[in-house]
Amino acid sequence: MKLNYWYVFLLLLILVACQPKATPIPSELSSSLSPLSTPTTAGNVASTPFEIAVPVPTMEEGTSAAEPLPTIAAQPILLAFPDAAGYRWVKVAQGLRAPVGLGYPPDGSGRLLILEQEGKIRLWQGGDLVSGAFLDLRERVGSRGSEQGLLGIAFHPQYAQNGYFYVNYTDRNGDTVIARFQVNPPSANVADPASEKILLRVAQPYANHNGGAVVFGLDGTLYLGLGDGGSAGDPQNNAQSLNTMLGKILRLDVDSGDPYAIPASNPYANGGGLPEIWAYGLRNPWRMSFDRQTGDLYIGDVGQNLWEEIDYLPNAASGDLNFGWKYLEGTHPYQGTPPADLKLIAPIYEYGHDQGCSVTGGVVYRGRNLPEWSGVYLFGDYCAGWVDGLRRLPDGTWQVQRLFRDLGRISSFGEDEQGEVYVIDHGGTVYRLERR
């Protein structure tokens, strides 16, 4: 058969015309996609990422909590997270002494305050640690146990006007102190140690399970996370008792009363329990945070023997908020049989001690630099050093993926005023999540 060369030439022209064209990266994006100039990084992408869909196993009213809750099973689902290989944790501060927390004054200054467990607050500004201390409380802070010390900080929403910030620390007797300090003027880089005003002092029967979270909600009230008092197995049954502040989330109105007022919507404001209590049934809430966009609350509650958990409450949650400890460890029976009509809130996610040993609650990303991460809750494990992502799907289930590894002893996460996310290695380093 004679070959028709004109036909072949025409066919080739059509094929070339149909090939997809490479689209150049716009100049305003090319710089953000190029490698970052800071060379120091930490954390490796997990070699075998996994994903699971987690149901929200809350108990319906009238359901007996004595019946074991459904076991969370791994299920393959579609990828819904950014590719972690395109991101890295960049070192922004180092040489710290056992850092355990990070906060920012909401005043547009770009400053960060980093807690050192022994009692110092360090100032980070303009990319560097400032020499000296923003506030030195070492003479007041007791840290005889590994879980004691200066544990939490939060800045008043009107800090730029009043200079108020709040801390949680254990004193020389090992008891929890919630105190307010003031910076005058608020733009100053040193706080006045004599300005301390104690809001609460809570006796601690043991040296561990102090909690430590201090967080302002979008409603302007102050939320405090306290552990169950320590030892093991909550021997005093503090978490389920409404007559102690241990094993609770407390909620205070710091803009009214002296030193505070009780919000009228607190569940026991009119009796039945301590009026400060907002939620209970927690073992050791190690880091809790509000989603700055939705107001939803996330809590990392450290487990006892087998299970670590992430707890969740949607914005404006109210009523009898009981997370179940020590009836349950995660979704699994631990000790005792709860009343048949007791309504318990199960975690949105749990993991076993085959993956880690102590959960560190994190934050929901709401920054500007990495919009593809928006809505992802980042949390980690102190012992294992990995960072996982957790996000809610439209059908109400939760998706989890292992994202980064080898970030040291993860003691806390934090945000700056722009919503960028930081992770703290208890060994002395602070990292920020950035694009490669």
N, C-alpha and C positions, 0 to 999 in steps of 0.2 A: 504494500500500500504506500502510495506516495505521501510524504509528510508535508503538511500545509504549514510553512514557516510563518506566514502571516497570522495564522490561527494561534500558533504557539506564542508568538510575540504579544498578541492581544491578551491572551490568557495570563501571561506574566505581568503585564501592566495592571490587570484587575487584581491579582494577588498582592502586589506591592501596595496598591491603593487601599486595600482592606486591612493592612497590618496596623495594630495600635501604635500610636505615636507616644514617645516618651514625653511626659509633661515636666518642664523644668520647675524646681522648687522656687517659689517666690522669694525675692531677696529678704523680705521681712521674716520669713520662716527659716531660711537657710542657716542663719546664725544660731537659732535655737536648736537646730537639729545637729549641729556640728559638735564634736567632742568638747566637753567643758575644759576650761583652762586649769582648774584645780586638779592636781594629779593624785591626791590622796583619796583612796576609796576603801570601802569595806563592804563585805557581804557578797555572797555569790548566789546566783540564781540556782534554785533547787534543780538538781540533775533530773529528778523524776517528779515534776509537779503533779499534784493530785487535785481533784475537785469532787466535792460531794454536795448534794442538795439536802438541806436540813429542814425538816418540818418544824413548825412552831408548836411544841407540844404543851400548850397551856391547858390547865384543867378547867373543864366546864363546871359551873356551879352544881353542887350536889354529887360530883364524882368523888369517890373515895381516893385519897392520896396513898392509901395503903397498897393499892394495886400498882405494880411496877409500870412505869411509863414506857412507851415504845422505845426500843433501842435505836439509836441513830445509825442508819446503814449507809454505806457508801454507794453512790449511784453515779454513773458517768453522765455528764451533762455538757452542753455546749460551752465553749470558752467565752467568758464575759469579762475578763480582766485584761488590762493592758499587758503586753509582752514584757515581763520583768527584765528581760535581757537588754532592753533599751534604757534602763535606769540604773542608778547607783546611789549609794549613800556616801556623801562627801563629808569629810572631816571638817568641822568648823571650830571645835575647841578641844583641847587636850590638856593633860596634866592636872586634872581635877582630882579631888580626894573623895572617892566614893559618892559620885553624883547620883541623886535619886529623883530629881524633879526639875521642871522647867516651866516658867511662866513669862508673861509679857505685860507691861503696863499699857493700857489702851489709850495712848496719848500721841500716837503718830511718830514717836521717837525712834522706833526700830530696835529698841533695847530688848534684851532677854535677860532674865534672872535665873540662875542655875543654883539649885540646892545641893550643898555638900552635907552628907548625912551627919557629920559630927557637929554641925550647927552654924556653918557659914553660908551666906548667900552671896554668890559671885555675879558680877555684872559683865555681860557680853555686849559690846557696842562697836559698830563699825567694822565688824569682822574679827575682833580680837577680844580676849579677856582683859578686863581692866584690873590693874594691880590693886591689892587690898580687897576689902569686903564692902559690899553694899550694906550688909548687916551681919554682925558677928554675935551669935547667941551661944557660943560654946560654954560659957560659964553657967548658962541656965539649962542647957540640953543634956540629958542623960542618954548614953548609948552603950549601956552595959551589955545589951543583947544585940544580936545581929539585925533584929527588926525594929530597934529603937532608933531615935534620933530626930533630926529635922526632916519631916516627911512630906509636907504639902504646902503649897502657896497659891493664893488667888488674889487678883487685883480687883478692887471695886470698879463697877462699870463707870463711875464718875471720878475715876482716879485723877484725871487731868485737872479736876477742880479741888478734890479734897485730899489727895495723896494717900488714901487708905489702902492697905493691903493686909491680908489675913494669912496666918500660918498655923500649921498643926505640928506640934513637937511633943516628945516625951521629956518630962522634967527629970530632975536628979533623983526623984523617987520612983521613976518609971511610969508615972501617970500621964495621961494625955492632956495637953493644954491646947485650947483654941484661942488665939490672941490676935488682936488688931495692932498694927503699927502704922506710923505716919511718916511720910516724906514731905518736908516743908522747906522750900517750895517743891511741888511734885516733879519738877524738871531736874531736881538735884540727883546726884549719883550716890548719895549716902543717906540711909535712913537713921532716924533717931532711936537708939535702943531704949531710951527713957520714955518713949511714947507708948510703950506697951499697955494695952488694955485687955485684960483677960475676960473672954466671953464665957468659956466653959473650962472646967477641970474635971476629968473623968478618971476615977480610980481604975487602975489596971491590975488584975490579980496575978498575971504572969507577964513575962517579958516579950512574948511574941503575939502576933495577930493584932497589931495596933491600927491596921488600916492606914489612914493618913491622907485620904483625898480631901481637898478643899476646892470647891467649884461653884462658881456663880451660874445659875440657870438663866435662860432667856427671860424669865419672869422677874429677874432682879433679886431673888432670894439666894441665900447661901446654903449650899448642900455640903454635908460632911459625911465621910465614909469611915465607920469604926468597925474593927474586927470584934470577934466574939469574946475576947479577953485572954485567949491563949491556951496554953497546955496543948492537949490533943483531944479531939472528940467533944469539945465544948462541955467539960465536966459540970459546969454550973448552969447549963441550959440557958445561957444568956441570949442566944440568937432568937429563941422563940418566946422569951419573956418580954412583956410590954412595960416592965417596971425597971428596966435598965437601958442605958444608951448603947451598950455593947452589942455588936452584931447587927448594927442598924445603919440606915441613912437618915441623918437628921436634917431638918429644914428650918432655917432661921430667917427672920426679917431683921436685918442689921441696920435698916434705916429708920426703925421705930423702936421705942423702948430703950431701957438702959440695963444691961448692955445690948439687949435684943428683944424683939417681940415674937409672938407665935403667929404665923400665918393662919388666918381663919380657916383655910381649906386643909390644914393638916388634919389627918384622920382622927387624931385623939386630942384635938384642940379643946374639946368640951368634956373630956374624961374618957375613961376606959384604958388609958395608957399614958405614958409620958408625953406631954404635948409637943415636944421637939421631934418625936418620931414621925418619919414620913414613910419609911419602908423597913422591913425587917427580914429575919431568916437568912442572914449572910454570915459566912465563916470568916473571911479576911478579904474584903474588897480592896485589892491592890490596883488602884488607878480606875477612876471612872471619869467619863467626859460626856458633855452634851454636844450633839451635832449642831454646829452654829447656824445651820440653815433651817433645820426642821425642829430643833428642840428635843429630839429623841435622846434618851439616856442609854449609854453602854457601860457595863461594869465587868471588870475582870475579877472573878471571885476565886481565890486560891483554894484548891481541894485538899482533902485529908490524905487518903491512901492511894486512890486509884484514878480520880477524875478531876480535871480542870474545866472551868466553865466560863462562858460569856453570857451575861444576863442583859436584858433589854427591856426598856419601858418606853412606849410611845409618848410623844408630847402630851401634856395635860392628863397623864395617867393619875387616877385617884382611887380612893377606897382602901380596902384591906390588901396591902401590897406585901405578900409573904413569899420569899424565894425558897423556902423549904428546908434550909439547914437547921437541925441535924437529922431531920427525918430522911432527907435525901442528900446524897452527894452527886451533883449533876442530876441526871434523871434516874439514879439508882438508889434503892432503899439503903439507908445507912443504920439508923438506930431509932427504935420506937415506932409506934403506930399512930399516925395523926388521926384526929377526929374525922368521921366520915364526911362532915359538912365543911371541912377546912379547904379553902381554895388556895392552891399553890401555883406559883408562876415558875414554870420550868425554863431552863436556859435555852437560848436559841442555838447554842453550839457547845459541845463538850469534846474533849480529847483525853485519851488515856495516858498513863505514865510510861507507856512504851514510846511516846513521842516527846515528852518533856516532864518537868516536875513542878513548875510554878508559873502560872499564867501572869503575864503583865498586860493589864488593860491598856488600850491605845486610844486613837482618835480617828474621826471620820475626816477624810481629806476634803477640804473645801477651798483650796488655794487657787491662785490665778495662773501659776506657771505650768501646771500639769492638769488641764481641765479634763483629760481623759480618765483621771483617777477620781473625779468627783463622785462622792457617795460611797467610796470604798472605806470600810473600817479596817484600819491597820492595827494589829496587836502582835504580841510575841510571847516567848517563853524565856524566863530568866536562866534556866539551866541549859537549854538546847540552843539558844541563840538564833532561832529562826524568826522570820516575820511572815505572818499569814494575812491574807485579805479576806474580808467577809462582807457580803453585800446582799441586800434583799431583792428578790426577783418580783416581777409583777404579780405572780400567782401567790405571793406571800411566803414562799419558801426562801431559805437562805443558802447562798452559794459560798463555798470556802475554797481557797487555793493557797498552797505553799508558794511563796514568792521569793524570799531571800533567805540565805543562810549565813552563818559565821559572823554574827554581829556582836559576839561577846556575851557578857552577862547583862541581858536587857533589863534594866531597872525601871525604865519609864519611857513614855512618849510625850511629845509636846507640840505645840503650835506657836507660830509667831503671829503678829497682828494681821498679816496678809493671808494666813491660813496654810502656810507651808509647814510640812511635817518634819519633826526631828525625832531621833531615837537616841537613847542614852545607854551607854555601856558603863556598868557600875565600876569597871576598872579605871575609868577616868576620862572617857572620850564622848563627845557629842557629834552626831552626824545629821545631815539634812538630805532628804530625798530630792534628787535632781535627775534631769535627763542626761543621758550620755552624749 
